[in-house]
Amino acid sequence: MRKSIAVIGLQWGDEGKGKIVDLLSPRSTAVVRFQGGHNAGHTLVVDGVKTILHLIPSGILRDGVVNVIGNGVVVSPDALRSEIEMLESKGIPVRTRLKVSSECPLVLSCHVALDLAREQKAGETKIGTTGRGIGPAYEDKVARRAVRVGDVFDTRSFNEKVEQLFDYHNFVLTEYYGVNPVDVDAAQEALVQFADLVQPLACDTAELLRSHSGEILFEGAQGALLDVDFGTYPFVTSSNTIAGAAMTGTGISLFEIDEVVGVVKAYTTRVGAGPFPSELNNEEGELLAQRGQEFGSTTGRPRRCGWLDVKALRRAILINGVTKIYLMKFDVLDTFKEIKICVDYEGDSNIQSAFSSNPAGILSVKPVYESLPGWESDTTSVRSYSELPAKALRYVECLRELLGVEIAGISVGASRDAMVIYTSR
């Protein structure tokens, strides 16, 4: 019987989902992206070579794996072309491994211009988007005016759609935001070239997956706390990032996901504005950022860092139906004398109301911590659970009890093999 697994980030993104998808993909025959766009950044390190993916699923480095960009993803033609060319320069036969849903909405230059103008006008109240046009592209999808992948194969039809779309957005850009309009002719010319690239890859991916007989991995982008419904609204992304979105973002049925695997850093990071109760604006936060090389793989922006927030994690586990987690960047904690875990928020134990307040109210929520002694030793060469230092084992077991789910593995480095897989003793 076919098995399907959803791999979901349980924090504010950047948890290391790409590495876990790559880890699980040898036993899978398809890896599917179902939401987000090129605002995602999944980093893989194989034999010392780093590969950063934004749109293409993380199974692309595996031979014999079909990689699918599902209908829930918004696709930037420029980003897809660049990513294909980057992978092909490394000898990866992308075009024989990749399929793209004809129903994917496109991210166009007008969307990027709107994203940037909107953030600039917002000033200090800006959300902190990647500025890549993802939000405006999703808005067009919901407003039923999006140009989709399948549209570019009918030149007359897509020219009319693009002209209407750009007329609408250029009016907003010039009359409301007071910025220059975007060139529609250049966009149309670029889409003609894009049609040649994408036509061999485009198909009805829902039908493709329905007829697929092997194991399927559904690869989430961003993280559950950025979900447009259940995240720290309005400081969220523009798509549903939780496991349930795998159905609407691919066309699979309600009963086709057998397991949901959560991916969690051993501490917490966040890019952009928004609530972050366990954030550390001190030397400890700087050390986490330094040791974890915490800069966004998509934008290069420095990430905000703090202690692990298990209160927020428990909500993410509940909403996604997670049964096991992988704990990432564990080695970043190797030098800390004391390690803290946020277990509650002072004065407001209801996480939903704490994260749904006005921004000032959110940021005034104070974390309640439990402290554990650090192990103060190098774990990067550890490959067996029993070889972990006693204090490191204590930290893992404490998390297992607090979260109530199995910790299936622990990442102790960036490379593909730097993993400690848990086995029952």
N, C-alpha and C positions, 0 to 999 in steps of 0.2 A: 504493500500500500504506500502511495506517495506521502511524503511528510513535508510540511511547510513550516518554516521558522521565521519569525519577525525579530529583527535585531534593532532595538530602540535605545536611544540615548535617554537617560533619566534625569539629566541636569539641564544646564543652559547650553548644550551643545559642546563640541570639542572634547568629547569623552574618550574617543579612541575607537569609534564604531568600525572604521575601515579596517583596523587590524583584526578585530573579531570576525568581521565578514570574511576577510582573507583567511583567517584560521579555520573557519567552518566550511569554506567553499570547496575544499577537496572532496567532500562527500556530497556536494550539491551539484546539480547540473544546470541551475539557473539562479542568477542573482538579479534582483529587481529593485530599482528606485521607484518610489511611489509618491513623493511629494518634494517640495522645495525646488530650488533651481541651482544656479552656479554660485549662490551664496553659501553653499555647503563646502566644506573642505575636509576630505578624508585622506590622511597621510599613511602611506605604506612604506616600510623599509625592508627590502629583500636583498640579501647579500651585500649590505652596506649601501645600496642604491635607494635613494628616497624618491618616491613618486607621489605627487599630490593630485588628487582627483576632485573635481567639482561637480560634474554632471554624470559622468560615466560610472556605473557601479563598480565596487571594489573587487568583484570577481574577474575583472578584465585581465588580470595577470595570470590567470589559470587557464591552461589549455583544456578544451572540452566543456567549458562553461558558457552558456548563453547569458549575455548581459542585456537587460531590458530596462529602457527608460519608459516608465508607465505614464498613462494619461494624466496622472495627478501632478506631474512635474512640469514646470514652466521652463521652456528651452530657449536659451540664447543662441542664435545661429553662429555668432562669432565665437562664443565660448566653446560650443561643441566642435567647431572646426579646429580651433586651437588645441583642444584637448586630444582630438584624434591625431593631429599632426605631431604633438608632443609624444604620444605613445608610440606612433609609428617610427619616430626617430630613435626609439629605444628597441626597435625590432618587434613590437607587439602587433600582431595581425588584427587590429581593432575591427576592421570592417567585416571580418568573418565571424566575429564574436558578439557583435552589437546589433540590437534591434531597438527602434524608436516608435512609440505609439503615434499614429497619424492624428490622434486627438489631443496631443500636447499643445497647449497655447504657447505662442512665441513671445519672447522678451525682445522688444524692439528699441531702437534709439530714443523714441518718444517716451518710453517707460523709464529709461535711465535718466533722461532730462527731468522728468517729473519727480522722480525719487530725490535727485540732488536739489532741485528747486524747493521741494517741500521741506527737506531737512534744513536747508539754509534759512528759509523763512521762519522755521520753528525756533531757531536760536537755541537758547538754553533749555528749552522744553523738548528738543528733538529726541527721537526714540533711539537713534544710533544704528540706523540700518547700514547695510553694506554699500548702499548707493548704486546697486546693480540693476535696479528696476524690477525687482521681484514683486514687491507689493502692488505697484500699479498694474503689472501684468495679471496678477490674480484678480484685481478689481475688474479689469476688462473681461476676464473669464466669467465672473459672476454677473456682470452687466450684459453678457451675451453679445459682446462686440469684439471678442478676441480673434486674432488671426492665428489659425492652428497649422500644425505641420502639414496636414493633408491639403490645406488651401493653396499651398505654393505650387502645386502641380497643375493648377488651372490658371494660366497667366491672366486672362481677362478678369476672371472673378477675383483673384487675389489683388490685382491692381486697384480695383474698385474698393475692396475692403480696406486696403492700406491707406488709400487716399481719404476715405471717410474717417478712419481712425486718427490719422495725423491731423486732419482738419479740426477734429474735436479737441485733441490734446494740445495742438498749437494755439488754439484760442485760449485755453486755460493757462498755458505757459506765458503767453504775451500779455493777456488782459488781467490775469489775477497775480501771477508771480512776477511779471515785468521782466522776463528774460527772453532771449532770442528763440525764434521757432526752430524746429528740427526739419532738416531737408528730407522731404518725402521721396524725391527722385533717387537720392542715394540709397535710401532704404529699399526701394523697389528693385534697384539694380543688384544690391547685395542679396536680396531674396531669390533672384533668378539664379545666382551662383549657388546659393544654399540648396535650391531644389535639386541641382545636379548631385550635390554631396549626399543629401538625405534620402532621395528616392529609393536607392537600393536597400536602405536600412529601415524604411518605414513600413509598418504593417498594423494589422489589428492585433495588438499585443494581448488583449483580453482573450481572444480566440487562441492565440499562441500558447498562453499559459494554461488555458483550460485543457488543451490537448497534450500538455507536457506531462511526461510520465515520471521524471526524476524528482529529487528533492529540490524545493525552491526556498531560497533565502530572500526575505524582504528587508532591504536595507533602508533604515530610517535616516533622515538628515536632521540637522539641528538637535534639539532635545525636548523632552516632554514639558519642561517648564517654560518653553517658548511656544507651546501650542496656542493657536489663536483663540481657542475656547477655554482651555484649562490652565494656560500658563499665566505669567505675571502680567496680565493685560493692563494697559495697552502696550507694555514693553515686551512685545512678542513678535514672532515672525508672522507671515501672512497665510500660512497653511496649517493644516492639522498634522502635528508631528507624532501623534500617539499611534499605537498599533492598529486601532480601528480604521485609520486612514488607509491602511494597506488594501482594504476592500474597495473603497471608492477611488483610490488612486491607481488601481490595476484592473478592476473588473472581476476579481475572484469572488467566490461566494462566501457567505457568512461563516460557513463551517470548515473552511479550508486552511485556517491557521492552527497548527497543532501545538505550537509552543511560542512563547514570547520571552526572549532573552534580553535582559537589561544590561547596559554598559554604563559604568560609573567610575569616575576618577576617585582616587583615595583621598582627595581633597575636593574643593569646589572652585570653578572658575566661571567668569562671565565676561562677554564682550559687549560693549555698548551700555546704554543707560538702563535703569530699572532697579528694582529691589534686590538686595543681596545681604540678608541678615548676618551671615557669618563672615563677611568681607573683612580682611585684615589690611588696614592702612598703616602698617608699621614694618619693622625689619623682618618679621616672620612672613608677612605677605610678599615682601620683596625677595626673600629667600625662596619661597615657593615658585615665584615667577622666574627667578634665575635658574633654579635647578630643573624646573619643568619646561624651560624655554617657551614660556607662555606668550606666544605671539600668534595671532590668527593666521591660519594657513590660507585663508581666502583674502584677507585684507592686510595682513601684517600688523594689525593694531594690537597693542599690548592688552592682555587679558587681566581683568581684576581677579584677585586670588583670595581664598579664605579657607577655613576649616570645613570638613565634610558636614553637610546638613542632612541628617537622617530624617528629620521631621518632613522636610520637603520630599525626600526620597520615598518615604512611606506612602505619600500621596501619589507620587508618580508610579510606584509599583502597583498600587490599587487600581488606578485608572487604566493602566496598560495590561493588567493581568499577568504580571511578570512572575515566573516560577524560579528563575535562576539569574544570577548576575555575574559579570566579569568585572573585576576590580583593576583599574588601570593606573599606570604611573605610580605604582606602589613604591618604587625605588626613590622617588622624589622626597619621600619622608625619611630616608635613611639617616640623615644627619641631625634630626630634631631630637632634643633632649626630652621634650614634652609634646604630646600630640593631643589636640582637643577635638571633640565631636559635639556638634550642635544637636541637642536632643529636644529642645522646645524653644518657644519664644516667650519672653517675660511679658505678662500682661495681656496676652492674646494667644490662647492655645489653639484657636481656629485658624488653620493655615489659609483657608479660602478667603476669609475676611481680611487677614493680615496682608495677603497679596493682592487684594482687590481695592484697597484704600487709595486715597490720593497719594501722589508720590512722596510728599513729606511724611505722611502717616506711615507709609510702608517702610521708609528708611529709618524711622524712629523705633521700629520693633527691635528689641534687644534679644540676642540669643542666650539660651541657657546651655552651658557646656558641661560635659563630663571630660575629665582629663585622664590620660593614660601615659605611662612612661614610654619614651621613644626607645628604639632598639640600638640606635647609634652604631650601626654596622652596615657594610655593603651587602645588598641583596641581589645585585645585578647578575651574578653568576649562579644564583640558586635556580634549580630546575625541578626540585622536589619539595612538596609541601612540608615534609618532615625536616627538611634542611633549613627552613626559615628560623631565624632567631626566636627564642621563647617569647620575647616581648612583642615581636611582630605577629606571632601566632595568636597572642592574646588580643591584639588589635583586630585581627581578622575574625576571631571567634566572637568578640564583642559586637562587631558589625552584623555577624550572622544572627545573633540573638536580637539585636535592635530592629533589624529589617525583616526578620522572619522568613527569609528565602535562602536558598543554597547559593554559596559563592563557588561558582564552577571553575574559576581560574583567576590567576593574579598575574598582571603584566609587570615585569621588572626591568623593562628597557624598550627601546623603540623597535628593535629588530623583530623579524617574524618569529624567531625561535626563543625570544626572551619571555617565556611564559612558564608559570607554575600551574599545572593542571591539578585540581583537587580530585583525589580519589578517597573513597570512604575507608577509614582505618578499622 
